[in-house]
Amino acid sequence: MNVDRLIESFLKFPGIGPRQAKRFVYFLAGESKAYVDNLAKLILEVKSGMKQCGSCYRYFESKNAETDLCSVCSGAGRDSSVIMAVEKDVDLENIERTGNFRGKYFVLGGLLSLGGNGTAEVRLKQLFEKVQKEKPAEIILATSATVEGENTNLYIERILEPLKVKITRLGRGLSTGAELEYSDSETIENALKNRQ
C-alpha cells in the first residue's frame, strides 16, 4: 500500500520515528492537492538544483553548472592551512553562521558506529587523500560529543598519524551527548576557542 511505503520513506529522514512518519502521512492526506503538488515539485527541485562540492563534500545550491566547488571552498580569504572535519552539512552551516571560523571544511557524511561498522559511509579515505594532497597545518575534529563522535575522532587520529598533521578537537563548550547541529552560536564559538 502507498501509505506504508510513504511511512517507510519518512522513516529514512534523520530523527524521524514511526509516530512522526505516520503524522506526516496523515498531514499530507489532509492537505489540498495543490499543496502536495507544490511540495513534490520543491523536493524534485532540491534534488536537481543541488551539487556536492568536489572538495569538502558539502551539498550546495548550484546556479553555475560549470563549478563543482561550493562558496566556502571557492571563496577568497579562507585559510586553507586549517581544515575542520564535521559530521554533516548542517554542522558546517551552524559553524559558518557564527562567523568565527575562516578555514576550510570537510564533511564526513556520518560517524562510525560503536562496532566499527559504517566505514563505507564515512568519507575516511577521501579525508586521508585530502590531507595528504593539501598538507594543512591543522585538522580540527568537530564531531558531535557522543560515543560515536569520540569513536570517529579516535579512528581519524589513527589513520592520519602517518601524515604528521596537527589534530585538535573542539573544546568542551559542547556538552557530552550534544549534537553540533543543535548548538547555539556562542557555544560553538567557545568550543572553537578552547579546542585542544
Z-matrix of the N, CA and C atoms (Angstrom, degrees):
N
C 1 1.462
C 2 1.531 1 108.93
N 3 1.331 2 117.95 1 144.89
C 4 1.464 3 122.44 2 -178.23
C 5 1.522 4 113.11 3 -62.70
N 6 1.338 5 117.45 4 -34.49
C 7 1.467 6 120.86 5 179.87
C 8 1.526 7 109.63 6 -60.40
N 9 1.307 8 117.40 7 -47.48
C 10 1.463 9 121.71 8 -179.68
C 11 1.536 10 111.16 9 -63.46
N 12 1.325 11 116.73 10 -39.86
C 13 1.470 12 120.23 11 179.30
C 14 1.525 13 110.96 12 -66.78
N 15 1.334 14 116.75 13 -37.57
C 16 1.457 15 119.98 14 178.12
C 17 1.526 16 110.96 15 -68.40
N 18 1.314 17 116.69 16 -40.05
C 19 1.477 18 120.44 17 175.97
C 20 1.524 19 109.71 18 -59.77
N 21 1.324 20 116.88 19 -45.46
C 22 1.473 21 120.88 20 177.90
C 23 1.531 22 111.15 21 -59.63
N 24 1.328 23 116.95 22 -38.35
C 25 1.465 24 120.43 23 178.36
C 26 1.519 25 111.32 24 -65.07
N 27 1.332 26 117.32 25 -43.50
C 28 1.466 27 120.47 26 178.93
C 29 1.528 28 111.43 27 -66.17
N 30 1.335 29 117.09 28 -30.70
C 31 1.469 30 120.28 29 179.40
C 32 1.532 31 112.00 30 -64.29
N 33 1.327 32 117.32 31 -20.55
C 34 1.462 33 120.75 32 178.16
C 35 1.526 34 112.14 33 -77.18
N 36 1.337 35 118.06 34 -15.21
C 37 1.456 36 121.84 35 177.44
C 38 1.534 37 108.44 36 -67.25
N 39 1.339 38 118.06 37 141.48
C 40 1.468 39 119.51 38 179.43
C 41 1.530 40 111.62 39 -63.16
N 42 1.324 41 115.39 40 132.98
C 43 1.461 42 121.52 41 175.06
C 44 1.521 43 114.84 42 78.07
N 45 1.312 44 118.52 43 8.02
C 46 1.466 45 121.19 44 -178.40
C 47 1.527 46 109.69 45 -103.17
N 48 1.328 47 115.36 46 123.52
C 49 1.459 48 121.44 47 178.64
C 50 1.514 49 110.89 48 -98.94
N 51 1.330 50 117.02 49 178.81
C 52 1.473 51 121.38 50 -177.08
C 53 1.534 52 113.69 51 -58.60
N 54 1.320 53 117.87 52 -41.63
C 55 1.472 54 120.15 53 -179.01
C 56 1.518 55 111.00 54 -66.17
N 57 1.316 56 117.47 55 -42.18
C 58 1.462 57 120.29 56 179.21
C 59 1.524 58 110.86 57 -66.40
N 60 1.325 59 116.34 58 -40.21
C 61 1.465 60 120.39 59 178.96
C 62 1.526 61 110.43 60 -60.48
N 63 1.332 62 117.04 61 -42.37
C 64 1.472 63 120.46 62 178.10
C 65 1.521 64 110.56 63 -64.74
N 66 1.339 65 117.28 64 -40.07
C 67 1.471 66 120.63 65 177.89
C 68 1.517 67 110.82 66 -59.24
N 69 1.342 68 116.60 67 -41.45
C 70 1.466 69 120.36 68 178.93
C 71 1.525 70 110.41 69 -60.57
N 72 1.340 71 116.25 70 -45.10
C 73 1.460 72 120.74 71 -178.39
C 74 1.528 73 110.59 72 -62.55
N 75 1.332 74 117.06 73 -46.80
C 76 1.465 75 119.89 74 -179.08
C 77 1.526 76 111.41 75 -68.90
N 78 1.321 77 117.25 76 -32.70
C 79 1.466 78 120.65 77 174.62
C 80 1.525 79 110.08 78 -61.56
N 81 1.339 80 116.58 79 -48.27
C 82 1.461 81 120.80 80 -179.95
C 83 1.530 82 111.60 81 -63.45
N 84 1.338 83 116.86 82 -37.04
C 85 1.462 84 120.52 83 178.87
C 86 1.530 85 111.28 84 -63.12
N 87 1.322 86 116.99 85 -31.06
C 88 1.462 87 121.45 86 -179.40
C 89 1.517 88 114.67 87 -86.92
N 90 1.316 89 117.33 88 -8.30
C 91 1.464 90 120.98 89 -178.91
C 92 1.524 91 111.19 90 -86.97
N 93 1.316 92 115.39 91 164.11
C 94 1.466 93 120.13 92 179.76
C 95 1.530 94 110.41 93 -70.80
N 96 1.321 95 115.47 94 159.13
C 97 1.465 96 120.81 95 177.58
C 98 1.530 97 110.18 96 -62.20
N 99 1.320 98 117.36 97 -36.62
C 100 1.467 99 121.19 98 179.66
C 101 1.533 100 110.95 99 -62.51
N 102 1.329 101 116.46 100 -41.13
C 103 1.470 102 120.10 101 178.80
C 104 1.529 103 110.81 102 -63.67
N 105 1.328 104 116.42 103 -47.68
C 106 1.474 105 121.44 104 -178.42
C 107 1.526 106 110.44 105 -64.87
N 108 1.329 107 117.15 106 -41.61
C 109 1.468 108 120.42 107 177.54
C 110 1.526 109 111.11 108 -61.52
N 111 1.336 110 116.33 109 -42.60
C 112 1.465 111 120.57 110 179.32
C 113 1.529 112 110.86 111 -65.37
N 114 1.325 113 117.02 112 -40.94
C 115 1.466 114 120.95 113 177.93
C 116 1.529 115 110.48 114 -62.19
N 117 1.321 116 117.09 115 -44.97
C 118 1.472 117 121.12 116 178.49
C 119 1.532 118 110.36 117 -61.20
N 120 1.325 119 117.00 118 -40.63
C 121 1.465 120 121.65 119 178.80
C 122 1.530 121 110.54 120 -63.18
N 123 1.335 122 116.57 121 -44.47
C 124 1.471 123 120.58 122 179.67
C 125 1.532 124 111.47 123 -63.03
N 126 1.323 125 117.00 124 -39.37
C 127 1.465 126 120.71 125 178.86
C 128 1.521 127 110.14 126 -63.29
N 129 1.322 128 116.71 127 -44.17
C 130 1.463 129 120.50 128 178.25
C 131 1.529 130 111.57 129 -64.12
N 132 1.337 131 117.54 130 -37.82
C 133 1.464 132 121.39 131 178.54
C 134 1.525 133 111.50 132 -66.29
N 135 1.333 134 116.28 133 -37.70
C 136 1.474 135 119.61 134 177.79
C 137 1.517 136 109.36 135 -61.82
N 138 1.309 137 116.17 136 -44.63
C 139 1.468 138 120.33 137 -178.17
C 140 1.523 139 111.61 138 -66.39
N 141 1.319 140 117.69 139 -41.78
C 142 1.463 141 119.61 140 -177.03
C 143 1.527 142 112.89 141 -83.58
N 144 1.330 143 117.89 142 -21.67
C 145 1.464 144 120.69 143 -175.61
C 146 1.511 145 114.81 144 -97.95
N 147 1.321 146 117.50 145 5.43
C 148 1.465 147 119.70 146 -178.70
C 149 1.519 148 110.20 147 -117.24
N 150 1.329 149 114.45 148 148.58
C 151 1.460 150 122.12 149 176.24
C 152 1.528 151 108.41 150 -124.40
N 153 1.315 152 114.85 151 163.40
C 154 1.452 153 120.31 152 173.13
C 155 1.525 154 107.51 153 -103.63
N 156 1.321 155 116.61 154 127.64
C 157 1.461 156 121.75 155 -177.87
C 158 1.528 157 109.87 156 -59.93
N 159 1.315 158 115.95 157 134.53
C 160 1.457 159 121.60 158 -179.80
C 161 1.515 160 113.55 159 -73.99
N 162 1.343 161 117.59 160 -9.50
C 163 1.460 162 120.38 161 -179.25
C 164 1.528 163 112.75 162 -107.96
N 165 1.338 164 117.28 163 -49.48
C 166 1.473 165 119.80 164 -175.35
C 167 1.525 166 113.67 165 -106.02
N 168 1.335 167 118.49 166 -9.49
C 169 1.462 168 125.49 167 178.46
C 170 1.526 169 113.53 168 73.17
N 171 1.312 170 116.99 169 15.71
C 172 1.460 171 121.99 170 175.77
C 173 1.534 172 108.51 171 -77.52
N 174 1.329 173 116.53 172 143.94
C 175 1.462 174 120.36 173 172.80
C 176 1.528 175 107.98 174 -83.59
N 177 1.336 176 116.38 175 137.43
C 178 1.459 177 120.17 176 179.66
C 179 1.515 178 109.95 177 -144.51
N 180 1.333 179 114.90 178 153.93
C 181 1.457 180 120.63 179 178.04
C 182 1.514 181 108.10 180 -75.77
N 183 1.313 182 116.17 181 121.41
C 184 1.452 183 121.58 182 -173.96
C 185 1.522 184 111.03 183 -102.66
N 186 1.333 185 114.67 184 116.18
C 187 1.460 186 119.70 185 175.27
C 188 1.531 187 109.79 186 -99.46
N 189 1.336 188 115.86 187 -15.72
C 190 1.458 189 121.56 188 -178.45
C 191 1.527 190 108.29 189 -116.89
N 192 1.302 191 116.11 190 112.61
C 193 1.465 192 120.81 191 -176.04
C 194 1.528 193 112.81 192 -68.96
N 195 1.328 194 117.22 193 -14.01
C 196 1.464 195 120.06 194 -174.54
C 197 1.521 196 113.95 195 -88.14
N 198 1.325 197 117.71 196 -18.07
C 199 1.459 198 119.30 197 -177.94
C 200 1.527 199 110.73 198 -101.74
N 201 1.330 200 115.46 199 143.60
C 202 1.460 201 119.30 200 174.22
C 203 1.525 202 110.41 201 -116.77
N 204 1.356 203 116.15 202 19.37
C 205 1.461 204 121.31 203 177.56
C 206 1.526 205 110.12 204 -113.01
N 207 1.306 206 116.54 205 139.31
C 208 1.459 207 121.17 206 177.12
C 209 1.527 208 109.62 207 -74.73
N 210 1.321 209 116.48 208 173.89
C 211 1.464 210 121.02 209 -177.04
C 212 1.531 211 112.39 210 -65.15
N 213 1.332 212 117.70 211 -30.09
C 214 1.469 213 119.94 212 178.99
C 215 1.527 214 110.08 213 -71.19
N 216 1.317 215 117.03 214 -46.68
C 217 1.461 216 120.34 215 -177.36
C 218 1.529 217 112.62 216 -70.86
N 219 1.311 218 116.95 217 -28.95
C 220 1.465 219 119.49 218 -179.74
C 221 1.520 220 112.38 219 -96.08
N 222 1.326 221 117.60 220 -6.57
C 223 1.457 222 121.76 221 -176.39
C 224 1.517 223 113.37 222 -74.88
N 225 1.325 224 114.44 223 142.19
C 226 1.469 225 120.37 224 176.37
C 227 1.529 226 108.87 225 -75.49
N 228 1.308 227 115.78 226 154.54
C 229 1.458 228 120.54 227 176.22
C 230 1.517 229 115.19 228 84.04
N 231 1.322 230 117.83 229 7.19
C 232 1.460 231 120.27 230 176.28
C 233 1.521 232 108.62 231 -90.69
N 234 1.322 233 116.04 232 140.83
C 235 1.464 234 122.11 233 -179.08
C 236 1.527 235 109.39 234 -86.17
N 237 1.322 236 116.79 235 103.81
C 238 1.466 237 120.58 236 -176.95
C 239 1.525 238 112.76 237 -78.11
N 240 1.339 239 117.60 238 -1.83
C 241 1.463 240 119.61 239 178.23
C 242 1.530 241 111.99 240 -83.33
N 243 1.344 242 116.68 241 -7.81
C 244 1.461 243 121.30 242 179.38
C 245 1.526 244 108.23 243 -126.87
N 246 1.336 245 115.92 244 124.41
C 247 1.461 246 121.48 245 178.04
C 248 1.528 247 108.40 246 -120.20
N 249 1.330 248 115.21 247 127.60
C 250 1.460 249 120.41 248 176.51
C 251 1.522 250 109.05 249 -101.36
N 252 1.328 251 116.80 250 122.12
C 253 1.465 252 122.36 251 177.43
C 254 1.523 253 108.29 252 -92.41
N 255 1.346 254 115.89 253 118.86
C 256 1.458 255 122.09 254 179.73
C 257 1.519 256 109.22 255 -116.18
N 258 1.315 257 115.28 256 160.10
C 259 1.464 258 120.83 257 -177.72
C 260 1.527 259 112.18 258 -71.76
N 261 1.338 260 116.88 259 -46.98
C 262 1.466 261 120.59 260 -173.33
C 263 1.524 262 111.72 261 -145.39
N 264 1.310 263 115.54 262 167.51
C 265 1.465 264 122.32 263 -176.68
C 266 1.525 265 112.96 264 -55.79
N 267 1.330 266 117.61 265 -41.95
C 268 1.465 267 119.43 266 -177.59
C 269 1.521 268 111.68 267 -65.02
N 270 1.337 269 118.14 268 -27.60
C 271 1.467 270 120.80 269 175.70
C 272 1.528 271 109.73 270 -66.11
N 273 1.324 272 116.42 271 -43.67
C 274 1.456 273 121.74 272 177.89
C 275 1.527 274 109.70 273 -59.17
N 276 1.319 275 117.21 274 -47.39
C 277 1.462 276 121.11 275 -179.45
C 278 1.520 277 111.37 276 -61.74
N 279 1.320 278 117.22 277 -39.76
C 280 1.462 279 121.18 278 -179.98
C 281 1.530 280 111.05 279 -64.96
N 282 1.322 281 117.25 280 -40.95
C 283 1.466 282 120.84 281 178.46
C 284 1.520 283 110.09 282 -69.17
N 285 1.325 284 117.78 283 -41.32
C 286 1.470 285 121.46 284 178.11
C 287 1.518 286 111.24 285 -59.90
N 288 1.321 287 117.11 286 -37.20
C 289 1.459 288 122.33 287 -178.79
C 290 1.533 289 111.72 288 -59.98
N 291 1.332 290 117.20 289 -29.21
C 292 1.471 291 119.61 290 -179.41
C 293 1.522 292 111.71 291 -71.88
N 294 1.341 293 117.27 292 -27.34
C 295 1.459 294 120.93 293 -178.45
C 296 1.522 295 113.45 294 73.67
N 297 1.323 296 118.24 295 12.50
C 298 1.465 297 122.05 296 -175.60
C 299 1.520 298 114.80 297 -99.96
N 300 1.317 299 117.85 298 -5.56
C 301 1.458 300 120.54 299 -178.99
C 302 1.516 301 108.87 300 -119.99
N 303 1.328 302 116.86 301 125.40
C 304 1.461 303 121.88 302 -177.40
C 305 1.518 304 112.66 303 -114.56
N 306 1.330 305 117.00 304 11.09
C 307 1.452 306 120.85 305 178.58
C 308 1.519 307 111.16 306 -86.18
N 309 1.326 308 115.53 307 -160.33
C 310 1.465 309 121.94 308 178.60
C 311 1.531 310 108.67 309 -108.34
N 312 1.308 311 115.90 310 172.72
C 313 1.460 312 121.81 311 -175.65
C 314 1.522 313 111.89 312 -125.45
N 315 1.336 314 113.05 313 166.06
C 316 1.460 315 121.34 314 168.79
C 317 1.526 316 106.33 315 -145.65
N 318 1.332 317 117.73 316 121.71
C 319 1.458 318 122.33 317 179.98
C 320 1.530 319 108.67 318 -92.04
N 321 1.322 320 115.76 319 115.10
C 322 1.470 321 121.80 320 -177.01
C 323 1.523 322 112.51 321 -68.99
N 324 1.305 323 117.77 322 -31.59
C 325 1.465 324 120.64 323 -179.99
C 326 1.517 325 113.76 324 86.31
N 327 1.319 326 117.51 325 11.29
C 328 1.458 327 121.11 326 178.96
C 329 1.513 328 110.86 327 149.49
N 330 1.323 329 114.80 328 -173.08
C 331 1.462 330 122.60 329 178.37
C 332 1.517 331 109.16 330 -127.68
N 333 1.312 332 115.23 331 157.05
C 334 1.467 333 120.11 332 175.59
C 335 1.518 334 109.24 333 -75.71
N 336 1.317 335 116.04 334 138.98
C 337 1.460 336 119.71 335 177.24
C 338 1.528 337 109.08 336 -77.09
N 339 1.306 338 116.16 337 169.47
C 340 1.463 339 121.02 338 -177.17
C 341 1.517 340 112.95 339 -60.42
N 342 1.326 341 117.01 340 -32.98
C 343 1.455 342 120.35 341 -179.36
C 344 1.516 343 113.75 342 -81.56
N 345 1.351 344 116.09 343 3.05
C 346 1.461 345 119.44 344 -178.30
C 347 1.511 346 112.75 345 82.50
N 348 1.331 347 117.01 346 3.61
C 349 1.464 348 121.03 347 178.70
C 350 1.524 349 109.56 348 -78.89
N 351 1.299 350 116.33 349 165.80
C 352 1.447 351 119.99 350 175.80
C 353 1.517 352 114.03 351 91.14
N 354 1.328 353 117.57 352 8.04
C 355 1.461 354 119.38 353 -178.83
C 356 1.519 355 111.51 354 -65.69
N 357 1.328 356 118.91 355 -22.97
C 358 1.463 357 121.36 356 179.44
C 359 1.525 358 110.59 357 -68.71
N 360 1.348 359 117.71 358 -35.15
C 361 1.453 360 121.32 359 -178.38
C 362 1.524 361 111.86 360 -78.69
N 363 1.318 362 117.30 361 -35.39
C 364 1.466 363 121.14 362 -178.72
C 365 1.533 364 107.98 363 -79.96
N 366 1.321 365 115.87 364 132.99
C 367 1.480 366 120.98 365 -173.72
C 368 1.532 367 111.79 366 -82.27
N 369 1.313 368 116.71 367 61.67
C 370 1.462 369 121.06 368 -179.05
C 371 1.524 370 111.80 369 -73.13
N 372 1.318 371 117.22 370 -42.58
C 373 1.466 372 121.05 371 179.45
C 374 1.527 373 110.14 372 -63.00
N 375 1.342 374 116.50 373 -43.63
C 376 1.456 375 120.55 374 -179.97
C 377 1.531 376 111.44 375 -64.92
N 378 1.345 377 116.79 376 -37.00
C 379 1.468 378 120.06 377 177.14
C 380 1.525 379 110.25 378 -64.72
N 381 1.325 380 116.55 379 -45.79
C 382 1.459 381 120.68 380 178.85
C 383 1.533 382 109.97 381 -57.64
N 384 1.331 383 116.80 382 -47.43
C 385 1.466 384 120.99 383 -179.17
C 386 1.527 385 112.15 384 -63.20
N 387 1.328 386 117.17 385 -38.30
C 388 1.467 387 121.51 386 179.17
C 389 1.527 388 110.37 387 -64.94
N 390 1.337 389 116.45 388 -46.25
C 391 1.465 390 120.64 389 -179.99
C 392 1.524 391 110.23 390 -65.37
N 393 1.324 392 117.13 391 -41.62
C 394 1.464 393 121.75 392 178.84
C 395 1.529 394 111.05 393 -61.48
N 396 1.319 395 117.11 394 -41.87
C 397 1.460 396 122.11 395 -177.09
C 398 1.534 397 112.58 396 -76.76
N 399 1.339 398 117.10 397 -47.27
C 400 1.471 399 121.17 398 -172.48
C 401 1.525 400 113.44 399 -87.83
N 402 1.328 401 118.05 400 -18.60
C 403 1.457 402 124.02 401 177.92
C 404 1.547 403 113.00 402 48.52
N 405 1.339 404 117.19 403 59.27
C 406 1.464 405 119.06 404 177.78
C 407 1.521 406 111.08 405 -70.10
N 408 1.324 407 116.80 406 159.99
C 409 1.459 408 121.31 407 178.35
C 410 1.524 409 111.28 408 -78.01
N 411 1.342 410 116.28 409 -28.09
C 412 1.461 411 119.90 410 -175.19
C 413 1.530 412 110.91 411 -148.21
N 414 1.324 413 114.91 412 142.19
C 415 1.464 414 123.06 413 170.76
C 416 1.528 415 106.45 414 -116.00
N 417 1.316 416 116.49 415 124.74
C 418 1.467 417 121.20 416 175.59
C 419 1.516 418 107.56 417 -101.23
N 420 1.318 419 117.33 418 121.35
C 421 1.459 420 122.22 419 176.80
C 422 1.526 421 108.00 420 -88.82
N 423 1.323 422 116.30 421 111.34
C 424 1.463 423 121.96 422 -175.21
C 425 1.519 424 110.00 423 -119.74
N 426 1.319 425 115.41 424 62.11
C 427 1.456 426 120.62 425 178.76
C 428 1.520 427 109.32 426 -97.03
N 429 1.312 428 116.54 427 167.56
C 430 1.454 429 121.52 428 178.41
C 431 1.527 430 109.94 429 -61.45
N 432 1.321 431 115.60 430 147.79
C 433 1.461 432 121.00 431 -179.20
C 434 1.526 433 110.11 432 -82.07
N 435 1.334 434 115.26 433 63.06
C 436 1.464 435 122.88 434 -179.67
C 437 1.519 436 108.16 435 -124.57
N 438 1.320 437 116.66 436 172.66
C 439 1.461 438 121.05 437 177.66
C 440 1.527 439 109.73 438 -61.35
N 441 1.335 440 116.65 439 -41.55
C 442 1.466 441 120.38 440 178.87
C 443 1.526 442 111.11 441 -64.75
N 444 1.351 443 116.48 442 -39.76
C 445 1.462 444 120.62 443 177.23
C 446 1.516 445 111.61 444 -62.36
N 447 1.320 446 116.78 445 -43.12
C 448 1.466 447 121.49 446 178.41
C 449 1.521 448 110.80 447 -65.16
N 450 1.319 449 116.75 448 -42.79
C 451 1.459 450 121.93 449 178.21
C 452 1.531 451 110.31 450 -59.42
N 453 1.320 452 116.55 451 -43.41
C 454 1.459 453 121.71 452 179.11
C 455 1.524 454 111.03 453 -64.93
N 456 1.333 455 116.56 454 -43.76
C 457 1.469 456 120.64 455 178.44
C 458 1.529 457 111.94 456 -58.58
N 459 1.325 458 116.21 457 -45.60
C 460 1.461 459 120.44 458 179.85
C 461 1.526 460 111.62 459 -62.10
N 462 1.318 461 115.96 460 -40.62
C 463 1.463 462 120.46 461 179.77
C 464 1.526 463 110.47 462 -66.34
N 465 1.335 464 117.07 463 -43.19
C 466 1.466 465 120.92 464 178.74
C 467 1.526 466 110.57 465 -62.52
N 468 1.324 467 117.13 466 -43.43
C 469 1.471 468 120.40 467 177.98
C 470 1.525 469 110.62 468 -57.80
N 471 1.328 470 116.04 469 -40.77
C 472 1.465 471 120.72 470 -178.83
C 473 1.533 472 111.45 471 -66.60
N 474 1.347 473 117.45 472 -43.96
C 475 1.464 474 118.58 473 -176.47
C 476 1.523 475 112.36 474 -75.59
N 477 1.344 476 117.67 475 -25.24
C 478 1.469 477 120.39 476 179.85
C 479 1.528 478 112.89 477 -89.56
N 480 1.322 479 117.15 478 -9.09
C 481 1.468 480 121.48 479 -177.48
C 482 1.535 481 113.49 480 -52.09
N 483 1.336 482 119.53 481 -43.39
C 484 1.474 483 118.94 482 -179.46
C 485 1.537 484 113.73 483 -64.45
N 486 1.331 485 117.37 484 -18.74
C 487 1.465 486 120.44 485 -177.64
C 488 1.525 487 112.85 486 -85.79
N 489 1.339 488 116.59 487 -6.19
C 490 1.469 489 122.61 488 175.44
C 491 1.533 490 112.65 489 54.72
N 492 1.313 491 116.83 490 42.97
C 493 1.458 492 121.59 491 177.48
C 494 1.525 493 108.53 492 -100.62
N 495 1.332 494 116.34 493 144.13
C 496 1.464 495 120.94 494 177.48
C 497 1.524 496 108.20 495 -69.63
N 498 1.325 497 116.64 496 128.09
C 499 1.465 498 121.70 497 179.96
C 500 1.519 499 108.38 498 -119.37
N 501 1.342 500 115.33 499 124.77
C 502 1.465 501 120.89 500 177.22
C 503 1.524 502 107.97 501 -122.71
N 504 1.320 503 114.39 502 166.88
C 505 1.463 504 120.80 503 177.31
C 506 1.514 505 107.75 504 -126.89
N 507 1.317 506 115.84 505 157.80
C 508 1.451 507 118.90 506 174.98
C 509 1.515 508 109.15 507 -61.95
N 510 1.330 509 115.63 508 144.05
C 511 1.463 510 120.38 509 177.27
C 512 1.519 511 110.06 510 -65.63
N 513 1.276 512 116.11 511 168.16
C 514 1.453 513 119.79 512 -175.20
C 515 1.519 514 112.54 513 -84.42
N 516 1.321 515 116.78 514 36.07
C 517 1.446 516 119.38 515 166.76
C 518 1.517 517 108.23 516 -65.69
N 519 1.321 518 115.43 517 -19.26
C 520 1.457 519 121.52 518 176.98
C 521 1.521 520 108.32 519 -92.14
N 522 1.316 521 116.39 520 130.72
C 523 1.455 522 118.48 521 -179.32
C 524 1.524 523 110.48 522 -75.87
N 525 1.323 524 115.66 523 152.07
C 526 1.453 525 120.92 524 179.06
C 527 1.515 526 109.37 525 -62.01
N 528 1.314 527 115.59 526 133.32
C 529 1.452 528 121.31 527 -178.81
C 530 1.517 529 113.34 528 91.53
N 531 1.348 530 117.06 529 -7.17
C 532 1.467 531 120.33 530 -178.30
C 533 1.517 532 110.68 531 -80.48
N 534 1.313 533 115.53 532 144.09
C 535 1.457 534 120.19 533 174.20
C 536 1.519 535 108.02 534 -96.06
N 537 1.305 536 116.21 535 135.14
C 538 1.461 537 122.65 536 -178.05
C 539 1.520 538 111.36 537 -55.75
N 540 1.315 539 116.19 538 -35.42
C 541 1.461 540 122.07 539 -177.40
C 542 1.529 541 111.96 540 -55.73
N 543 1.334 542 118.16 541 -32.98
C 544 1.459 543 122.19 542 -174.09
C 545 1.527 544 112.88 543 -101.24
N 546 1.315 545 117.98 544 7.15
C 547 1.458 546 121.47 545 -179.03
C 548 1.523 547 110.45 546 -84.00
N 549 1.345 548 115.72 547 143.24
C 550 1.458 549 119.30 548 -179.91
C 551 1.523 550 110.50 549 -81.64
N 552 1.315 551 116.26 550 168.26
C 553 1.467 552 122.65 551 -174.70
C 554 1.528 553 112.46 552 -59.68
N 555 1.323 554 117.15 553 -41.71
C 556 1.467 555 120.43 554 -177.98
C 557 1.532 556 111.30 555 -65.69
N 558 1.312 557 117.02 556 -40.38
C 559 1.467 558 121.13 557 178.34
C 560 1.524 559 110.33 558 -62.84
N 561 1.328 560 116.70 559 -44.27
C 562 1.464 561 120.56 560 179.14
C 563 1.523 562 110.39 561 -64.96
N 564 1.335 563 116.75 562 -40.74
C 565 1.468 564 120.37 563 178.65
C 566 1.529 565 110.60 564 -59.70
N 567 1.341 566 117.04 565 -45.81
C 568 1.470 567 120.70 566 178.97
C 569 1.523 568 111.39 567 -64.73
N 570 1.320 569 117.14 568 -39.97
C 571 1.464 570 120.56 569 178.88
C 572 1.518 571 110.96 570 -64.18
N 573 1.333 572 117.18 571 -37.58
C 574 1.464 573 120.65 572 177.82
C 575 1.521 574 110.96 573 -66.23
N 576 1.330 575 116.56 574 -44.69
C 577 1.470 576 120.98 575 -178.35
C 578 1.522 577 111.64 576 -65.68
N 579 1.341 578 116.10 577 -33.67
C 580 1.464 579 120.74 578 -174.78
C 581 1.512 580 113.32 579 -101.93
N 582 1.340 581 117.25 580 24.00
C 583 1.458 582 118.36 581 -179.10
C 584 1.527 583 110.57 582 -65.32
N 585 1.315 584 115.36 583 154.34
C 586 1.470 585 120.86 584 -174.55
C 587 1.504 586 110.74 585 -115.99
